[in-house]
Amino acid sequence: MQFGLKLGSNDYNYTEDIFYFYNNGYFQYIELFAVPQSFNNTIDYWKQFSIPFIIHAPHSFAGMNLSLPQDRQKNKIMLQETFKFSDSLKADYVIFHSGVNGNIEETINQLNPYIDSRCLIENKPMKGLNGEKCLGSTPEELTFIINELKTGFCLDFGHAICTANSLRKNPFDYFKDFLAFEPKLYHLTDGDYKSEKDTHFHYGKGSFPLKELFKLIPENAKVTNEAKHESDISLNDFRDDYFYVKNI
């Protein structure tokens, strides 16, 4: 398994830990969230690291909702910046959310001019943190998006658990439909196994059956830990997560 460190493009304060943790094998790649309007001020910082990158495009919380026609112009600017990050850092993949409170056809139309072999669609919970309706939460919606855009798939286990809870389904039965998409990348944190909303806890801080979940992931797959960092100057929480996984 390749373990991924999730950071935002404005996260400047972890330089020493990034070098140390990477050189000591705590992670094998960085998944970098492309904060809007940050490319010019941050790209030279990230280019100093000889580390593989994956880029995560902005989502609705960061101002990019691909499912709304009225957002087309500002989304275009953020999409262009996302691919500037990807090209500059030679990213293996670029991850997208499908949007909220809009329609899938609009998402497809907005993404279509930019899609290439690096692009992945990530599944979402059915309900957002503020009660919004997330698109791309069910296998049926994802089948439509993936077939239309010819993209790959990023399986977020926490999001799938949330959707299964919304639909009153057994999450492990539900995973089978998502695994059929042959994910190129996985997201896995801890969380509330009974909740419809995602929480991004550190490993061991929630109720996810982590040992069983990791068994579903292929041996050489990429797995990003998206748990929220507790410190602005240290990645020790990520180090603790790494050793937790090594011991389960």
N, C-alpha and C positions, 0 to 999 in steps of 0.2 A: 504493500500500500504506500502511495505517495501522499504525504500529509501537507495540507496547504494552510498558510497563514493569511487571514483576511485583514486588510488594512484599507483605509481611505487615502486618496491621493494627497490629502492635506496632513497626513500623519507624519510629521517630520521628526518626532521626538524619540523614536525607537532605534536610531541608527546603530548604536553599539550592540543592542540586543539582536537586531536583524542579522548583522554580520556573525555574531557569536552563535546564535541559534542555528543559522543555516550551516555554518562550518561544522557544527557538532551534530548535525543530522536531525534536529528537532522538526524541521520542515524541509520540503523539497521544492516548493514553489510559493509565490505570493499571488493571492487573488486580490487585485487592486480595484477598489470601487472608484470610478471616474467621477469625482465631484465636479459638478458643472462650473465652468469658467476657471478651472484650476490648471489647465494644461501648461500655459506659458510660464507660470510661476513654479511648477513642480516637476516638469519632465526631466530637467537636468539632475535633480535630486535622485529620481528613481533610476535613471540611466547609469548611476554609479555602481549599482548592484549587478553583478554577473550571476543573476538568479532567473530561472524561468518565471514568466508572468502569465497570468490569466486576467482579463479585464472584465469587470462587472459594470454594465452600463447603468446610468442613473435610472431610478424608478420613480414612482409617483410621489413618494415622500421627499425626493430631491427635485421634483418639478417636472419630470418627464413622464407623461401619461400618453402612451402611444395609441390608446383606444379612443381618443377624443379628437374630432376633426378641427375644433377651434384651437388646438395646440400644435397644429402641424408645423408652423414656422419656428416656434421655439424648440420643438422636438428636433427639427432638422439641424439646428445649430448644435444641440447636445449630441445627436448621432454623429455628426461630423467630428466633434471633439473626441468622442469615444473611440472612433477608429483612428484618430491621430495618436491616442495613447497606445492602441493596439499595434499600429504600424511601428511606432518609435521604440516600443519595448519588445517587438517581435513576439507578441502574445500567442500562445497556443490556441486559446479560445476567447470568445466574447459572449457574455451571458446577458440575456434580456428577460425582463418581465413583460407580460402581455397587457398590463394596464388595469385600471379600475373604473367601474361605473360607466363604461362605454360599450363598444362592440368589437368583436374579434375581426370582422372584415376591415375595419379601420386600422387596427393594429397591423394586419397583413399588408395593407396598402402602404402604410408609412415605413415599414421595415423592408419591403420588397426591393427598393433600389439599392440597398446597402448589404444585403445578405451575401455572404460568401461561406467557404467551407469551415471557417472558424466559429461560426455563429451557433449558439445553443439557446433554446427556450427553456426556462425554468418553470416548473409547476409551482402554483401558489395555493395558499389556503383559500377556502371558499369565502371566508369573512376576513376583512382587514382589521387592523387594530382599532380603527375608529368606526367600524361597522360597514365600511364600503364593500361593494361586491367585486371580488377579484376575478379577473379573467384568466383562463388557462389553469384552472384548478382541477378539472376532471379529465380522465383519459379521452373522453369524447371531444372536448374542446382542444386538447393537445394534439390529438390525431389530425384534426382539421388544420391547425396552425402548422404543424410539422410537415404535413403533406403538401400544403400550399407553398410554403417557403423553402422546403427541402433543407431544413435545419437539423442539427443534432439536438440532444436532450440533456438537461441537467436535472437530476433527481434530488430534490430537497426532501429528506425524510420527515423533518418537522412539519413542513407544509402539507405533505401527504397525510400525516397523522391528523392534522387539524381538519382537513377536508373529510377524511373518513369519519371523524367524530361528528361533523356537521351532517353527514349522510347516515349516521347511525350504523356504520359498517365496521367490521373488524379491520384494523389497519393492516395486519399482515396478509389478509385476503386482498386488500386493496393494492398493496405493493406490487402484486403480480402484474397488474395492468400497466403500471409505470415501468417495471423492469423489462417488460416486453418491448419498450422503446430502445433498449440497449443503450443506457446512459453513457455519455462520454465523461461525465463528471458527477460527483456526489457532494451534497452539503449535509453535514450531520453535526448537530449540537445536542445538548440535553434540553429537556422541557417538561411541560405538564402533559402527561400522556392522555389525559381525559379532556383537554381543552380544545376549543375551536380556534384559538388564537395562539400565534407563535410567540415564543419567549426568549429564545437564544441563550439558554443557561449554559454555564460551564459544565463539563462532564462530572457527573456525580452530584450535581446540585438540583436535579429534577427527578422525574420518575420514568423516563424513557428506558425501555429494555435494551440498553446499549450493546450488551454482549450479543444478543440475538440480531440486532440491526447490523452490526459490523459483519456478521456471518453472511449477510446478503450481498456484501460488496466484493467484487472480484479481487483477487490477490494483488494485482498490479495497478489497481484503479487509483485515480486522484480523488481525494476526499478533503474538502475544505472545512475547517472548523470556523464557524461564523459567530462563536460566542462573543458577547460584548466585553471589550477590554475594561478592566477595572481601574487601570492607572494610565495617566497621560505620559508617563516617563519610563514605564517598565512593561515588559511582556511576560513577566513571571507567571501570570495566570495562564497564558498559552503554554508555557513550559510545564506547568502542573497538569494541564489537559493532555499533553503529549505523554507524560509518564502514566497518567490514568489509563490511557488507551493501551499502552504497552503492557499493562498489568492485568487487563481483563481477559 
